[in-house]
Amino acid sequence: MDLPVVDLAPYLRTAAGDAAPAGEEELRALCATVSASLRDTGALLVMDPRCSAADNDRFLDVVERYFARSADAKRLQERPHLHYQVGVTPEGVEVPRSLVDKNMQEKIRSMPEEFQPATPKGPDPKWRYMWRVGPRPGNTRFKELNSEPVIPEGLPEWKETMDSWGSKMISAIEVVAEMAAIGFGLSKDAFTSLMKEGPHLLAPTGSDLQRHGSEGTVFAGFHYDLNFLTIHGRSRFPGLNIWLRNGKKMEVKVPVGCLLIQSGKQLEWLTGGECLAGMHEVVVTKRTLEAIALAREQNRSLWRVSSTLFAHIASDAILKPLGHFDETPDAYSYPPICAGDYVEQELSVINLKGKDGV
């Protein structure tokens, strides 16, 4: 099965008061597709006319050049005292949740063998760069989750490229969030009002396929995302597997010009478990090996870069089931919690924040 592709253009035209707006029936159907796909698959493909394939390529080119630097050069941008929420996270730091979460290990053992995720040998062998996107609150209890950006030297186009691609992807997420809210029978701004001044992060990963390019290598072990919604541009090297709500595993194919959206844990909280955070992994597959061979032929970079952005609920906002979702059978499993407290708890588990808060 393939994920549905939703073109955001009709919704954008209508929102902009275009002379030829989409009909109400068409818009309702689009919004229903968005909410149903997030509920049933934890993922969705979208086309946004404001986010072109050329924009994605420009971003990947700049980030490939950064990750090609030596490990020592990259470590100058490392900020462990800020929970790695800005700057670079070196390979071998992020621990996949499936390695430390006993409940998750139990869940994996109960899966049919053909749907089980790959078993990581230890921490993820991927680098990641965290770049904050959008305004931060003037007054917050969670200063380190809203820290100033770290700019690598020697890449004059870095800031403009990151800010431009990051703001375009946030714009796409906001539209998807509005459409999902309508599809779920909530007010249009039910989600977007809570995202205002959230600690959104453009967080590209870099995986060195020259060193770690053998089939079965796990770059990101089986996990969910702790944020609200995650959005990715198309990577030059495939390898992302997702798990549908019915437990089946699926390799994701992102068409050129499309963006992939995945549901995170904060969306699960706000919908009282109606939408589950999408489980996923990144592994070197046969399709990855084909892309490596082609890149070698064309003398291109062998760094697998993901153009990933984590959209968050504002740190000081309260996570709890919204509207009619507080009557779902599992609503009691999602008690009210401050979004920033929730994020810090999750970061402790995956080793990005020390257990003592340091």
C-alpha positions in Angstrom: 0.0 0.0 0.0 1.1 3.6 -0.6 0.4 6.6 1.6 -2.2 9.1 0.2 -0.7 12.2 -1.3 -2.7 15.4 -0.3 -2.2 18.5 -2.4 -2.5 21.5 0.0 -3.0 24.0 -2.9 -6.9 23.9 -2.9 -6.9 24.6 0.9 -4.3 27.4 0.5 -6.2 29.0 -2.3 -9.4 29.1 -0.2 -7.6 30.3 2.9 -6.1 33.2 0.8 -9.5 34.2 -0.5 -8.6 33.2 -4.0 -11.1 34.1 -6.8 -11.6 30.4 -7.5 -11.8 28.7 -4.1 -12.2 25.0 -3.7 -15.7 23.8 -3.0 -16.7 23.1 0.6 -17.3 19.4 -0.2 -13.8 19.1 -1.7 -12.1 20.8 1.3 -14.0 18.6 3.8 -12.9 15.5 1.9 -9.3 16.7 1.9 -9.4 17.4 5.6 -11.0 14.0 6.2 -8.1 12.3 4.3 -5.5 14.1 6.4 -7.1 13.1 9.7 -7.8 9.6 8.6 -4.3 9.0 7.3 -2.7 10.3 10.6 -5.1 8.1 12.6 -4.7 4.9 10.5 -1.1 5.1 9.4 0.6 7.7 11.6 1.8 9.3 8.3 0.8 11.3 5.3 2.4 12.7 2.1 1.6 16.2 1.1 2.4 18.6 -1.8 2.8 22.2 -0.9 3.4 24.7 -3.8 5.4 26.8 -1.4 8.0 24.0 -0.8 9.7 23.1 -4.0 12.0 20.2 -4.8 14.7 22.8 -5.6 14.4 24.3 -2.1 14.9 20.8 -0.7 17.9 20.2 -2.9 19.5 23.5 -1.9 19.1 22.6 1.8 20.5 19.1 1.3 23.5 20.5 -0.6 24.5 22.8 2.3 23.9 20.2 5.0 25.9 17.6 3.1 28.9 20.0 3.0 28.6 20.5 6.7 28.5 16.8 7.6 31.4 16.0 5.3 33.6 18.0 7.7 35.9 16.1 10.2 34.4 14.9 13.4 36.6 17.3 15.4 35.4 20.3 13.3 31.8 19.3 13.7 32.2 18.9 17.5 32.8 22.7 17.8 29.0 23.0 17.4 28.2 20.5 20.2 26.1 21.8 23.1 25.5 18.8 25.6 24.7 21.2 28.4 21.7 22.4 26.4 20.4 18.7 26.0 21.7 18.8 22.4 18.6 20.9 21.5 20.8 23.3 19.5 23.9 22.6 17.5 25.3 19.1 16.6 24.6 15.8 18.2 27.5 13.4 17.3 27.0 9.8 16.3 26.8 7.4 19.2 24.9 9.8 21.5 21.2 9.2 20.7 19.9 5.9 22.1 17.0 4.3 20.3 14.0 4.0 22.6 13.7 0.3 21.7 17.1 -0.3 23.4 16.0 1.1 26.8 12.2 0.8 26.9 11.1 -2.6 28.3 7.5 -2.2 27.2 8.6 -1.4 23.7 10.9 -4.5 23.7 7.9 -6.6 24.8 5.8 -5.1 21.9 8.6 -5.9 19.4 8.8 -9.6 20.6 5.0 -9.9 20.1 5.1 -8.8 16.5 5.0 -11.3 13.6 8.7 -11.8 12.5 8.3 -10.2 9.1 7.1 -6.9 10.7 9.7 -6.8 13.4 12.2 -3.8 13.3 15.9 -4.3 12.8 17.8 -4.7 16.1 20.3 -1.9 16.7 23.7 -2.8 18.2 23.9 0.3 20.4 23.4 4.1 20.1 22.5 5.5 16.6 25.5 5.9 14.3 24.0 9.1 12.9 24.9 12.8 13.4 22.1 15.4 13.9 22.0 19.2 13.7 19.4 21.0 15.7 18.4 24.5 14.4 15.6 26.4 16.0 12.9 27.7 13.7 10.4 30.6 14.4 10.0 32.9 17.4 10.5 31.8 21.0 8.6 33.0 24.0 9.9 36.0 25.9 8.9 34.4 29.2 9.2 30.6 29.7 10.1 28.0 32.4 12.0 26.1 29.8 14.9 28.3 28.7 17.2 25.5 27.6 14.5 24.1 25.2 14.4 27.6 23.6 18.1 28.4 23.4 19.9 30.6 20.8 21.0 28.9 17.6 24.6 27.7 16.9 26.0 28.8 13.5 28.9 26.8 12.0 31.8 28.9 10.6 32.8 28.8 7.0 29.2 28.3 5.6 28.0 31.8 4.9 24.7 30.5 3.4 23.9 28.3 6.4 21.6 30.7 8.4 19.6 31.8 5.4 19.2 28.3 4.0 18.2 26.8 7.4 15.7 29.7 8.2 14.2 29.6 4.7 13.6 25.8 4.5 12.6 25.6 8.1 10.0 28.4 7.8 8.5 26.8 4.7 8.2 23.4 6.4 6.6 25.0 9.5 4.1 26.7 7.1 3.2 23.3 5.6 2.8 21.7 9.1 0.5 24.5 10.2 -1.8 23.9 7.2 -1.8 20.2 7.8 -2.5 20.9 11.5 -5.5 23.0 10.6 -6.8 20.4 8.1 -6.4 17.6 10.7 -8.3 19.6 13.3 -11.2 20.2 10.9 -11.1 16.5 9.9 -11.2 15.5 13.6 -14.2 17.8 14.2 -12.3 20.3 16.3 -12.0 24.1 15.7 -9.6 25.0 12.9 -7.0 26.5 15.3 -7.3 23.7 18.0 -3.7 22.6 17.3 -2.1 25.7 15.7 -3.0 27.9 18.7 -1.0 25.5 20.9 2.0 25.5 18.5 2.5 29.3 18.7 6.1 30.0 19.9 6.8 26.3 20.2 10.4 25.1 20.3 10.3 23.9 16.6 13.5 22.4 15.4 14.9 21.8 12.0 16.9 18.7 12.7 18.7 17.2 9.7 20.4 13.9 10.3 23.7 12.9 8.7 24.6 9.3 8.2 28.0 8.4 6.6 27.2 5.7 4.0 30.9 5.4 3.2 31.5 4.0 6.7 28.1 2.6 7.5 26.8 1.6 4.1 26.2 -2.2 4.6 22.8 -3.6 4.3 21.0 -3.9 7.6 22.9 -1.0 9.3 20.5 0.7 11.7 20.8 4.5 11.6 17.8 5.3 13.7 16.5 2.4 15.8 12.7 1.7 16.2 11.2 4.7 17.9 8.4 7.4 17.9 8.9 11.1 17.8 8.2 13.0 21.1 6.9 16.2 19.4 3.6 17.1 17.7 4.2 16.5 14.0 7.4 15.7 12.1 7.9 16.7 8.5 10.6 15.5 6.1 11.6 16.6 2.7 12.7 13.8 0.3 16.1 12.2 1.2 18.5 11.3 -1.6 18.9 7.8 0.0 15.8 5.8 1.0 15.7 3.6 4.1 12.7 4.8 6.2 10.3 2.1 7.4 7.1 3.0 9.2 4.6 0.9 11.1 0.9 1.3 10.4 -1.7 1.2 13.1 -2.6 -2.4 12.1 1.0 -3.4 13.0 2.2 -3.8 9.4 5.7 -2.5 8.4 6.0 -0.4 5.3 9.0 1.1 3.5 8.2 4.7 2.6 8.6 6.0 -0.9 8.5 9.8 -1.0 7.8 11.1 -4.6 9.8 14.0 -5.9 8.3 17.3 -4.7 6.4 15.7 -1.8 6.8 16.1 1.9 6.3 13.3 4.5 4.4 14.1 7.7 4.5 11.8 10.8 2.4 11.9 13.9 4.3 12.5 17.2 3.5 11.8 20.8 2.1 15.2 21.5 -0.6 14.6 18.8 -1.3 11.3 20.5 -1.8 13.1 23.8 -4.1 15.8 22.3 -6.3 13.2 20.6 -6.5 10.9 23.7 -4.8 8.1 21.8 -7.1 8.4 18.7 -3.9 9.1 16.7 -0.9 7.1 17.9 2.6 8.4 17.5 4.0 6.7 14.4 6.7 4.1 15.0 9.6 4.2 12.5 13.2 3.3 11.9 15.9 4.2 9.3 17.9 1.2 8.0 20.2 0.5 5.0 18.0 -1.5 2.6 18.5 -2.9 -0.9 17.0 0.4 -2.2 19.6 2.3 -0.2 22.4 0.2 -1.7 21.0 1.0 -5.2 21.1 4.8 -4.4 24.7 4.4 -3.0 25.8 2.8 -6.2 24.2 5.5 -8.3 25.7 8.3 -6.1 29.2 6.7 -6.5 28.8 6.6 -10.3 27.8 10.3 -10.3 30.5 11.2 -7.9 28.0 12.6 -5.4 28.1 12.9 -1.6 27.6 9.6 0.3 26.2 11.3 3.4 22.5 10.4 3.8 20.9 13.7 5.0 17.3 13.8 6.1 15.6 17.2 6.0 13.6 16.6 9.2 11.7 19.3 11.1 10.1 18.6 14.6 7.1 20.8 15.1 6.3 21.2 18.8 3.5 22.3 21.1 4.6 25.4 23.0 6.7 24.4 26.1 4.4 26.2 28.6 1.2 24.9 27.1 -0.7 22.0 28.7 -1.0 18.7 26.8 -4.4 17.0 27.4 -7.1 15.5 25.2 -8.9 18.3 23.3 -12.7 18.7 22.8 -14.5 15.4 22.3 -11.2 13.5 22.6 -11.5 13.7 26.4 -14.3 11.1 26.1 -12.2 8.5 24.3 -11.8 5.2 26.1 -8.1 5.8 26.6 -8.3 9.5 27.6 -7.4 8.6 31.2 -3.9 7.5 29.9 -3.2 11.1 28.9 -3.4 13.2 32.1 -2.7 17.0 31.8 1.0 17.7 31.7 3.0 20.8 30.7 4.5 20.1 27.2 8.0 21.2 28.3 8.0 18.8 31.3 6.9 16.0 29.0 9.7 16.8 26.5 12.4 16.8 29.3 11.1 13.4 30.6 11.4 12.0 27.1 14.9 13.5 26.5 16.2 11.8 29.7 15.1 8.4 28.4 16.9 8.7 25.0 20.1 10.1 26.6 19.9 13.7 25.4 19.4 15.0 28.9 21.2 13.7 32.0 19.0 12.0 34.6 19.9 14.7 37.1 18.7 17.4 34.7 22.2 18.4 33.6 
